[in-house]
């Protein structure tokens, strides 16, 4: 689902339940804050269906054997598993540091849960080179709106819930009239109904320690 489709779904949802609430899509205040709201909801939902990822680093004799996970992986939310090939022991003085043996040579694999790709708050249009049939012709660069090029990497079930969270935040100043309260309650209810089996899990550090 693209960002444009998510926004359209959110505004359609609001108009479906409250047809008297019109013009939100064109409201400048809403336009300025909706990308930030989308990110807040993504970060709230990501823990229910975590995104798997893997980082691999080849270790040779001259590689620094003290490895900072945050320096190597910028989108790490939670470590799942650390595997050395060939297998060897290592230490973790803290949750962000791996210390290998001085003579270790091999491969370090870190399996982890990652943060979702966040929406830019002040995006620019995305340049796209157009194809040419004649190789002698000069390729031209066109642009497409950012909302049409951005796609979410969250689980499809979470994307179905997101519009309720976005709507609740956009309308939270209208709690007294009931607009924001309705969507906040629907959003909370939907999160409770998420199948938790894919969100639950344990972290195992192979050759190291359990966390």
Secondary structure, 3 states (H helix, E strand, C coil): CEHHHHHHHHHHHHHHHCCCCCCHHHCHHHHHHHHHHHHHHHHHHCCCCCEEEEEEEEECCCCCCEEEHHHHCCCEEEEEEEEEECCCCEEEEECCEEEECCCCCEEEEEEEEECCCCCCCCCCCEEEECCCCCCCCCCCEEEECHHHHCECCCCHHHHHHHHHHHHHHHCHHHCCCCHHHHHHHHHHHHHHCCCHHHCCCCCEECCCCEC
